[in-house]
Amino acid sequence: MNKGILFFMTCVATIMWFKRTNKSSKHEMHLIKKKITAC
């Protein structure tokens, strides 16, 4: 259970980082969302 929560937090942190650094990159955001759905 803890590992899953940790992984989810990492996914969220990655999204926040992408939002800050690359707001124009919607394609990459879509790919990350796909990865989270796969989690």
N, CA, C and O atoms as CSV, one atom per row, in Angstrom:
chain,resi,resn,atom,element,x,y,z
A,1,MET,N,N,0.830,-1.205,0.000
A,1,MET,CA,C,0.000,0.000,0.000
A,1,MET,C,C,0.867,1.258,0.000
A,1,MET,O,O,0.637,2.173,-0.790
A,2,ASN,N,N,1.862,1.302,0.885
A,2,ASN,CA,C,2.708,2.496,0.983
A,2,ASN,C,C,3.449,2.771,-0.317
A,2,ASN,O,O,3.612,3.921,-0.723
A,3,LYS,N,N,3.898,1.688,-0.970
A,3,LYS,CA,C,4.632,1.872,-2.236
A,3,LYS,C,C,3.723,2.510,-3.277
A,3,LYS,O,O,4.168,3.370,-4.039
A,4,GLY,N,N,2.465,2.106,-3.321
A,4,GLY,CA,C,1.517,2.667,-4.282
A,4,GLY,C,C,1.311,4.151,-4.049
A,4,GLY,O,O,1.278,4.940,-4.993
A,5,ILE,N,N,1.171,4.530,-2.768
A,5,ILE,CA,C,0.971,5.944,-2.427
A,5,ILE,C,C,2.202,6.747,-2.823
A,5,ILE,O,O,2.087,7.846,-3.364
A,6,LEU,N,N,3.373,6.195,-2.551
A,6,LEU,CA,C,4.619,6.882,-2.890
A,6,LEU,C,C,4.710,7.095,-4.400
A,6,LEU,O,O,5.096,8.169,-4.863
A,7,PHE,N,N,4.346,6.051,-5.167
A,7,PHE,CA,C,4.401,6.140,-6.627
A,7,PHE,C,C,3.432,7.200,-7.126
A,7,PHE,O,O,3.758,7.972,-8.027
A,8,PHE,N,N,2.229,7.237,-6.533
A,8,PHE,CA,C,1.229,8.234,-6.927
A,8,PHE,C,C,1.742,9.645,-6.656
A,8,PHE,O,O,1.570,10.541,-7.482
A,9,MET,N,N,2.371,9.840,-5.502
A,9,MET,CA,C,2.916,11.147,-5.151
A,9,MET,C,C,3.984,11.561,-6.159
A,9,MET,O,O,4.086,12.735,-6.517
A,10,THR,N,N,4.777,10.595,-6.614
A,10,THR,CA,C,5.809,10.892,-7.606
A,10,THR,C,C,5.164,11.335,-8.915
A,10,THR,O,O,5.624,12.278,-9.560
A,11,CYS,N,N,4.087,10.639,-9.300
A,11,CYS,CA,C,3.370,11.008,-10.529
A,11,CYS,C,C,2.847,12.432,-10.426
A,11,CYS,O,O,2.984,13.218,-11.363
A,12,VAL,N,N,2.247,12.766,-9.286
A,12,VAL,CA,C,1.701,14.109,-9.088
A,12,VAL,C,C,2.815,15.147,-9.134
A,12,VAL,O,O,2.664,16.201,-9.751
A,13,ALA,N,N,3.928,14.845,-8.482
A,13,ALA,CA,C,5.056,15.782,-8.466
A,13,ALA,C,C,5.566,16.025,-9.882
A,13,ALA,O,O,5.926,17.146,-10.241
A,14,THR,N,N,5.593,14.950,-10.686
A,14,THR,CA,C,6.046,15.086,-12.073
A,14,THR,C,C,5.115,16.012,-12.842
A,14,THR,O,O,5.575,16.856,-13.611
A,15,ILE,N,N,3.812,15.862,-12.641
A,15,ILE,CA,C,2.839,16.717,-13.337
A,15,ILE,C,C,3.045,18.170,-12.930
A,15,ILE,O,O,3.073,19.057,-13.783
A,16,MET,N,N,3.188,18.417,-11.630
A,16,MET,CA,C,3.372,19.781,-11.155
A,16,MET,C,C,4.628,20.382,-11.773
A,16,MET,O,O,4.641,21.548,-12.167
A,17,TRP,N,N,5.692,19.567,-11.853
A,17,TRP,CA,C,6.948,20.040,-12.428
A,17,TRP,C,C,6.775,20.401,-13.896
A,17,TRP,O,O,7.273,21.429,-14.355
A,18,PHE,N,N,6.053,19.533,-14.640
A,18,PHE,CA,C,5.822,19.793,-16.059
A,18,PHE,C,C,4.999,21.053,-16.249
A,18,PHE,O,O,5.262,21.842,-17.157
A,19,LYS,N,N,3.997,21.244,-15.393
A,19,LYS,CA,C,3.142,22.427,-15.506
A,19,LYS,C,C,3.975,23.688,-15.323
A,19,LYS,O,O,3.762,24.687,-16.011
A,20,ARG,N,N,4.931,23.638,-14.387
A,20,ARG,CA,C,5.743,24.825,-14.118
A,20,ARG,C,C,6.730,25.094,-15.249
A,20,ARG,O,O,6.923,26.245,-15.642
A,21,THR,N,N,7.362,24.033,-15.779
A,21,THR,CA,C,8.439,24.235,-16.739
A,21,THR,C,C,7.927,24.339,-18.176
A,21,THR,O,O,8.475,25.101,-18.972
A,22,ASN,N,N,6.885,23.582,-18.512
A,22,ASN,CA,C,6.457,23.511,-19.911
A,22,ASN,C,C,4.941,23.604,-20.015
A,22,ASN,O,O,4.263,22.588,-20.166
A,23,LYS,N,N,4.414,24.807,-19.934
A,23,LYS,CA,C,2.963,24.973,-19.987
A,23,LYS,C,C,2.422,24.685,-21.388
A,23,LYS,O,O,1.260,24.304,-21.533
A,24,SER,N,N,3.246,24.861,-22.414
A,24,SER,CA,C,2.774,24.700,-23.790
A,24,SER,C,C,2.730,23.235,-24.212
A,24,SER,O,O,2.114,22.893,-25.222
A,25,SER,N,N,3.389,22.365,-23.431
A,25,SER,CA,C,3.515,20.971,-23.835
A,25,SER,C,C,2.316,20.148,-23.380
A,25,SER,O,O,2.399,19.398,-22.407
A,26,LYS,N,N,1.194,20.295,-24.098
A,26,LYS,CA,C,-0.014,19.552,-23.741
A,26,LYS,C,C,0.121,18.089,-24.117
A,26,LYS,O,O,-0.456,17.221,-23.462
A,27,HIS,N,N,0.876,17.813,-25.164
A,27,HIS,CA,C,1.052,16.435,-25.619
A,27,HIS,C,C,1.733,15.602,-24.538
A,27,HIS,O,O,1.331,14.472,-24.262
A,28,GLU,N,N,2.770,16.175,-23.933
A,28,GLU,CA,C,3.493,15.448,-22.887
A,28,GLU,C,C,2.607,15.261,-21.651
A,28,GLU,O,O,2.667,14.223,-20.993
A,29,MET,N,N,1.795,16.260,-21.341
A,29,MET,CA,C,0.871,16.135,-20.220
A,29,MET,C,C,-0.080,14.971,-20.470
A,29,MET,O,O,-0.407,14.218,-19.553
A,30,HIS,N,N,-0.519,14.831,-21.709
A,30,HIS,CA,C,-1.422,13.738,-22.075
A,30,HIS,C,C,-0.734,12.395,-21.863
A,30,HIS,O,O,-1.339,11.445,-21.366
A,31,LEU,N,N,0.536,12.330,-22.247
A,31,LEU,CA,C,1.291,11.077,-22.067
A,31,LEU,C,C,1.427,10.735,-20.589
A,31,LEU,O,O,1.301,9.572,-20.205
A,32,ILE,N,N,1.681,11.738,-19.765
A,32,ILE,CA,C,1.833,11.493,-18.327
A,32,ILE,C,C,0.506,11.017,-17.744
A,32,ILE,O,O,0.478,10.115,-16.907
A,33,LYS,N,N,-0.601,11.631,-18.193
A,33,LYS,CA,C,-1.910,11.217,-17.697
A,33,LYS,C,C,-2.164,9.763,-18.063
A,33,LYS,O,O,-2.737,9.008,-17.278
A,34,LYS,N,N,-1.734,9.375,-19.261
A,34,LYS,CA,C,-1.884,7.976,-19.689
A,34,LYS,C,C,-1.097,7.060,-18.751
A,34,LYS,O,O,-1.572,5.990,-18.369
A,35,LYS,N,N,0.094,7.488,-18.392
A,35,LYS,CA,C,0.945,6.686,-17.498
A,35,LYS,C,C,0.276,6.528,-16.138
A,35,LYS,O,O,0.305,5.447,-15.550
A,36,ILE,N,N,-0.327,7.608,-15.637
A,36,ILE,CA,C,-0.981,7.545,-14.326
A,36,ILE,C,C,-2.176,6.602,-14.397
A,36,ILE,O,O,-2.425,5.837,-13.466
A,37,THR,N,N,-2.915,6.659,-15.508
A,37,THR,CA,C,-4.054,5.755,-15.666
A,37,THR,C,C,-3.571,4.310,-15.650
A,37,THR,O,O,-4.261,3.416,-15.161
A,38,ALA,N,N,-2.370,4.096,-16.194
A,38,ALA,CA,C,-1.804,2.744,-16.231
A,38,ALA,C,C,-1.356,2.296,-14.843
A,38,ALA,O,O,-1.256,1.099,-14.576
A,39,CYS,N,N,-1.081,3.277,-13.941
A,39,CYS,CA,C,-0.627,2.940,-12.585
A,39,CYS,C,C,-1.613,1.977,-11.934
A,39,CYS,O,O,-1.413,1.570,-10.789
